[in-house]
Amino acid sequence: MTNRVALALACGLALSVSAAPAAAEGVFGAIAFSPSTGQYGWAKNQTVEASASDEAVAGCGVDDCEAVVVFANCAALSVGDGYGMGFSKAKSLGKAEDAALAKCDEFTTSCIVSASICNDE
């Protein structure tokens, strides 16, 4: 009986560790980007999508900054040569970063993750 309990606990622990994080309910984040300078800004835990976008643009601090992604869970921005970039949103930070890098690589070289963020759960 003890082995069955231990096995059930181990399976339950494995499922809880591998499960994707829950969406932070009712909150939004955003990442803004300037294609002329490569500068970026971000926001998280905003209750309105427009507020997240506005805060991200304000944090960027350049006139041509635009919110490139608004998200409920996590997002990432990757920037490469000539300010070519890619962005993504996903349920996990790792997936968002991987997808942003892949998208950036489609447009330019030397891509690196410049910003990655998640809303608090």
C-alpha positions in Angstrom: 0.0 0.0 0.0 2.8 2.4 0.8 4.3 1.9 -2.7 1.0 2.8 -4.3 0.8 6.0 -2.2 4.3 7.0 -3.1 3.7 6.3 -6.8 0.5 8.4 -6.7 2.3 11.3 -5.0 5.2 11.1 -7.4 2.8 11.2 -10.4 0.9 14.1 -8.9 4.1 16.0 -8.3 5.3 15.4 -11.8 2.0 16.7 -13.2 2.0 19.8 -11.1 5.6 20.7 -12.1 5.1 20.1 -15.8 1.7 21.8 -16.1 1.7 25.2 -17.9 1.1 28.2 -15.6 -2.4 29.4 -15.3 -3.3 32.7 -17.0 -3.1 35.6 -14.6 -6.8 36.4 -14.6 -7.9 39.8 -15.7 -4.4 41.2 -16.2 -2.4 42.1 -19.3 1.1 43.0 -20.2 2.7 44.5 -23.3 6.0 45.0 -25.0 6.6 48.1 -27.1 9.5 48.5 -29.7 11.1 51.3 -31.7 12.3 50.1 -35.1 14.5 53.1 -35.5 16.5 52.8 -32.3 15.9 49.2 -31.0 14.7 50.6 -27.7 11.8 48.8 -25.9 9.5 49.2 -23.0 7.2 46.8 -21.2 4.4 46.7 -18.7 2.7 43.9 -16.8 -0.2 43.3 -14.4 -2.5 45.9 -15.9 -6.2 45.4 -15.7 -6.9 46.9 -19.1 -5.1 46.0 -22.4 -4.9 49.6 -23.5 -3.2 50.5 -20.2 -0.6 47.8 -20.7 0.1 49.1 -24.2 0.3 52.7 -23.1 2.6 52.0 -20.2 4.9 49.9 -22.5 5.1 52.7 -25.1 5.8 55.3 -22.4 8.5 53.1 -21.0 10.2 52.9 -24.4 10.6 56.6 -24.5 10.9 57.1 -28.3 8.4 58.7 -30.6 8.1 55.7 -33.0 7.6 53.1 -30.2 4.5 50.9 -30.8 3.1 48.0 -28.7 4.1 44.9 -30.7 2.5 42.4 -28.4 -0.1 42.4 -25.6 -0.3 39.2 -23.5 -2.1 37.5 -20.7 0.6 35.1 -19.7 4.2 35.7 -21.0 5.8 37.4 -23.9 9.3 38.0 -25.4 11.0 40.3 -27.8 14.1 39.3 -29.7 16.2 41.9 -31.6 19.0 41.3 -34.1 21.1 43.2 -36.6 19.6 46.4 -38.1 16.9 46.3 -35.3 15.2 43.4 -37.0 13.0 41.7 -34.4 10.6 39.0 -33.6 8.1 38.7 -30.7 5.8 36.1 -29.3 3.4 35.4 -26.5 2.9 32.0 -24.8 1.9 30.3 -21.6 5.5 30.0 -20.5 8.5 32.3 -20.7 10.7 29.7 -22.4 8.2 29.1 -25.2 7.7 32.8 -25.7 11.5 33.3 -25.9 12.1 30.4 -28.3 9.3 31.6 -30.6 10.5 35.2 -30.5 14.1 34.1 -31.4 12.8 32.0 -34.3 10.7 34.8 -35.7 13.6 37.3 -35.4 15.9 34.8 -37.2 13.5 34.9 -40.2 14.3 38.6 -40.7 17.9 39.2 -39.5 21.0 37.7 -37.9 22.5 37.8 -34.4 19.1 37.8 -32.6 19.1 37.8 -28.9 16.2 38.0 -26.4 16.0 41.6 -25.4 12.9 41.4 -23.2 10.9 38.6 -21.7 8.2 39.0 -19.0 5.2 37.3 -17.5 2.3 38.6 -15.6 2.1 37.6 -11.9 -0.3 34.8 -11.3 
